[in-house]
């Protein structure tokens, strides 16, 4: 939605509504900075800007601020190969193409030190200019493995006052190429000491796509200020005494087995165990992994995420790591196509059993929350029950002061296809694996279904899953529709309700745009549960129905009150708490 500038012919304004256009120069500087950052990656220059000969020498890149890109460079007939040969023209910003940048916007950008500081490495030949323009701003280095940008070499860059962040994304690199790129964070001076500029490094984020390589020959990276490391399909050994966040993920367990050299991995964990607060390890433990002789102790750990398909994964973690009970623990049950029978069904139910025992040991009881939330992978949370959970009032669950959250997340590949918690569990039950430990599911006395994602509706499996929960006494539906009510209030062929032992059914509204509930259909579902297949005059009465104030029906409050009286008179429901 952009229009050309009538003076410069540049495309540099965004349409804010049907009738108005906002010049680019009037947009917030943060937005201009973001557009510049993306343009350097999406539409990079092919060559450096040619400098004009002047009578006096120029001391800094700032002396070139008023120079514009030359027409022969923007519209010349150089081939791609010829443009790549111009890499010998070093230390120049080149041109940034956004069809192309107008002079006013260029002037604004050239004065924004943070823009240059956050993009060092996106234009490797301009690294010197970018660092000098950044001046005192902390520098973010981006390392990429595409020949189009040329090779980035930290040793050829003037020393930045502070290097704060290093990002890297590598697409199917060879081992030698990957080693060269990753060695940026292991660079040492001529005396063999770590590069002084890296002493201020706080964040490292490296991702390898499509290939996994082992890099045992790279020395330990010594980074005294490092706070966060995130790596995908890659492992680098660190000596980081201040590390707070560590995430190591692989696409499958065979990749993790190949890339992780266990002694160095263990040494890295022991080196940061005193300060680490968040730890995520996905496919880092092979199916035949043997625990270490002594567990690694993490006294400050607040969140632990582990991912894989092995049913023994949580047992391995409990043997290998020692952490406070207040630490939040999550299992990511992931399919693993690199091993035989790499389904995660057993891992899901074994984790529910372990977490349920842990919660019961602290609080005396447990229940489940099935979460289907917008923009998140569905998960099951195992929680401690509130003392008044069976009354229908107050909160159903409580946060135990001595116990963190315990959650089981499902494979993102499944959830991207719109699968919710019920459907995932339904498929595990449908496959009929005799080795599934369903004891935690069958013993749960309370269930809250938080279903506030309007894109995941009318899914299979509710009835099958609920039949596996015979001890269920309290059911809270946070976000529901008529189909859900028919499932919950359904009966078997002999007329017996699916949930005969339910004592409290509580209903809350879901997403804001949800249509009002049809009051007649709602009442019909309660009638079906109470009287369908029952002897005349002996209804199966629901002990307690709670409808929260936020639930919308398609009838007036007066008609709702009349319907409530009818429910109690016909003995479909014993006690009703209606919008109090």
Beta strands, then each sheet from edge to edge (+ up, - down):
strand 1: 13-15
strand 2: 21-23
strand 3: 139-144
strand 4: 163-171
strand 5: 203-209
strand 6: 221-222
strand 7: 228-232
strand 8: 238-239
strand 9: 245-249
strand 10: 278-282
strand 11: 296-298
strand 12: 303-308
strand 13: 321-323
strand 14: 328-333
strand 15: 367-372
strand 16: 379-385
strand 17: 397-398
strand 18: 406-410
strand 19: 446-451
strand 20: 474-478
strand 21: 504-508
strand 22: 542-547
strand 23: 573-578
sheet 1: 1+ 2-
sheet 2: 3+ 4+ 5+ 7+ 9+ 10+ 12+ 14+ 18+ 16- 15+ 19+ 20+ 21+ 22+ 23+
sheet 3: 3+ 4+ 5+ 7+ 9+ 10+ 12+ 14+ 18+ 16- 17+
sheet 4: 6+ 8+
sheet 5: 11+ 13+
end
